Amino acid sequence: MDERDTLVFRPTTSIVLSVSGWALIGLGGATAVGYAIALGEPHRLWALVPVALLALLVWELFWRPRVVVTDADVTLVNPFHTVTVAWSSLIDVDTRFALTLVTPQRRYRAAAAPAPGPLTRPITGAASAHPAIGPADRDGGRRASSTLGTDSGDLAVIVRDRWMRLAEAERIPLGRADAQRARVRIHLASLATVVALLTASLPAIALA
């Protein structure tokens, strides 16, 4: 696969939240270590367990989510699971609550491309649309969640444009939508680690 045909979309808001969250968590961890050293009480280092839990949750909920678009499929990396939808399985692209890939079996939302809201990228207009969107796609009336300058709107245009170009080039097999299902992979390692840290956090806080 030509890497030039691969587009990775990660929302700016999530990057900002991740970096800010890790900065605060790092400050909390450094404070806990400082207190443990200054007071000569090593047991206070147990406070690092919930700190590690928070750092992992920031990574899984905000940093990890992304959408990868290739000539073979669209991959939605969401918190705790990843969905891969082949172009031949796709029947529609929606943006009501987030970028949503629709297949005959079910709908798959992208955590990395939510519709505009208080904690997501606001409507900033076509001028600030993703650079992968060409001038021809920057015009036309759209509902709020499909407006250019939003995560859901920008990515919907990118996905639809790639879908159309592949279809016109006859690179999408026809008649496979019902038979070819999306592939779903659960992030078992992340889930297990979160459960372990969550279980250890309560006694760790008591010990600290």
Solvent accessible surface area in square Angstrom, and as a share of the most:
residue,aa,sasa,rsa
1,M,158,0.71
2,D,58,0.30
3,E,152,0.68
4,R,213,0.78
5,D,53,0.28
6,T,47,0.27
7,L,28,0.14
8,V,78,0.45
9,F,8,0.03
10,R,72,0.26
11,P,4,0.03
12,T,93,0.54
13,T,37,0.21
14,S,17,0.11
15,I,62,0.32
16,V,86,0.50
17,L,75,0.37
18,S,0,0.00
19,V,88,0.51
20,S,52,0.34
21,G,16,0.15
22,W,80,0.28
23,A,65,0.51
24,L,126,0.63
25,I,26,0.13
26,G,42,0.40
27,L,118,0.59
28,G,35,0.33
29,G,8,0.08
30,A,64,0.49
31,T,64,0.37
32,A,15,0.11
33,V,51,0.29
34,G,35,0.34
35,Y,127,0.48
36,A,5,0.04
37,I,130,0.66
38,A,85,0.66
39,L,92,0.46
40,G,57,0.55
41,E,53,0.24
42,P,100,0.63
43,H,84,0.38
44,R,83,0.30
45,L,73,0.36
46,W,120,0.42
47,A,27,0.21
48,L,63,0.31
49,V,27,0.16
50,P,25,0.15
51,V,33,0.19
52,A,44,0.34
53,L,15,0.07
54,L,93,0.46
55,A,31,0.24
56,L,33,0.17
57,L,46,0.23
58,V,18,0.10
59,W,88,0.31
60,E,0,0.00
61,L,74,0.37
62,F,73,0.31
63,W,80,0.28
64,R,39,0.14
65,P,4,0.02
66,R,71,0.26
67,V,0,0.00
68,V,29,0.16
69,V,0,0.00
70,T,10,0.06
71,D,31,0.16
72,A,56,0.43
73,D,22,0.12
74,V,2,0.01
75,T,23,0.14
76,L,1,0.00
77,V,9,0.05
78,N,8,0.04
79,P,32,0.20
80,F,45,0.19
81,H,58,0.26
82,T,11,0.06
83,V,2,0.01
84,T,16,0.10
85,V,2,0.01
86,A,13,0.10
87,W,9,0.03
88,S,13,0.08
89,S,0,0.00
90,L,10,0.05
91,I,87,0.44
92,D,70,0.36
93,V,3,0.02
94,D,26,0.13
95,T,1,0.00
96,R,157,0.57
97,F,114,0.47
98,A,9,0.07
99,L,0,0.00
100,T,3,0.02
101,L,0,0.00
102,V,17,0.10
103,T,5,0.03
104,P,52,0.33
105,Q,58,0.26
106,R,144,0.52
107,R,120,0.44
108,Y,18,0.07
109,R,128,0.47
110,A,0,0.00
111,A,49,0.38
112,A,1,0.01
113,A,0,0.00
114,P,31,0.20
115,A,19,0.15
116,P,34,0.22
117,G,30,0.29
118,P,142,0.89
119,L,148,0.74
120,T,35,0.20
121,R,47,0.17
122,P,83,0.52
123,I,89,0.45
124,T,72,0.42
125,G,24,0.23
126,A,36,0.28
127,A,106,0.82
128,S,51,0.33
129,A,10,0.08
130,H,43,0.19
131,P,121,0.76
132,A,53,0.41
133,I,7,0.04
134,G,30,0.29
135,P,115,0.72
136,A,100,0.77
137,D,46,0.24
138,R,64,0.23
139,D,110,0.57
140,G,61,0.59
141,G,85,0.82
142,R,83,0.30
143,R,126,0.46
144,A,59,0.45
145,S,9,0.06
146,S,13,0.08
147,T,31,0.18
148,L,4,0.02
149,G,0,0.00
150,T,0,0.00
151,D,2,0.01
152,S,0,0.00
153,G,0,0.00
154,D,0,0.00
155,L,0,0.00
156,A,0,0.00
157,V,14,0.08
158,I,12,0.06
159,V,0,0.00
160,R,94,0.34
161,D,42,0.22
162,R,21,0.08
163,W,61,0.22
164,M,105,0.47
165,R,121,0.44
166,L,5,0.03
167,A,54,0.42
168,E,125,0.56
169,A,62,0.48
170,E,158,0.71
171,R,145,0.53
172,I,20,0.10
173,P,60,0.37
174,L,166,0.82
175,G,84,0.81
176,R,125,0.46
177,A,24,0.19
178,D,108,0.56
179,A,88,0.68
180,Q,61,0.27
181,R,162,0.59
182,A,16,0.13
183,R,144,0.52
184,V,78,0.45
185,R,139,0.51
186,I,82,0.41
187,H,6,0.03
188,L,132,0.65
189,A,81,0.63
190,S,11,0.07
191,L,64,0.32
192,A,64,0.50
193,T,61,0.35
194,V,18,0.11
195,V,91,0.52
196,A,59,0.46
197,L,38,0.19
198,L,105,0.52
199,T,96,0.56
200,A,38,0.29
201,S,7,0.04
202,L,135,0.67
203,P,70,0.44
204,A,1,0.01
205,I,100,0.51
206,A,87,0.67
207,L,95,0.47
208,A,36,0.28
